[in-house]
């Protein structure tokens, strides 16, 4: 519905996303919400498709006068340093007039090898260059907001804790009608801490 290379004579934005597979993806839900509230259509382009565009002018041709801007969903991970994405964005910002908004879903400035934590300098440099191109930056947590602010020197970073890569339920039943279980989110490094260091808090939350 949204992923098309054919021109459309309608106000639109381009969403560059890591992937999209079903209606539960955050970017698809966001696209549908934007269209429902404003009539603006989202054109979804995933990283893989963009990476296969050897000539950045292929993407720049999509930024027409009807394009209001580009929304980049950025998962800042050390193992996915997107040098090619940096080159494309640098080309576009020099050759086209548009608003670039970056949604930073995750940010990890280190990597672990054999139990030792190392700073990811190469990754930080690329992320710095990409984030510096943005007209606006939105993050998910105050921790990421502080990191991005220090890294880029931008003071207008916006923190919206309620957006995530998971779809939101359309109908939220009362607590007494919900299954009695909790889901603990986090990475393979942070989630075990909930059970080892904060087990009392977890048990107390479960009882409440």
Secondary structure, 3 states (H helix, E strand, C coil): CCCCCCCCCCCEEEEEECCCCCCCCHHHHHHHHHHHHHCCEEEEEEHHHHHCCCCCHHHHCCCCCCEEEEEEEEEECCCCCCHHHHHHHHHHHHHCCCEEEEEEEEECCEEEECCEEEECHHHHHHHHHHHHCCCEEEECCHHHHHHHHHHHCCCCCEECCCCCCCCCCCCCCCHHHCCCCCCCCCCCCCHHHHHHCCHHHHHHHHHC
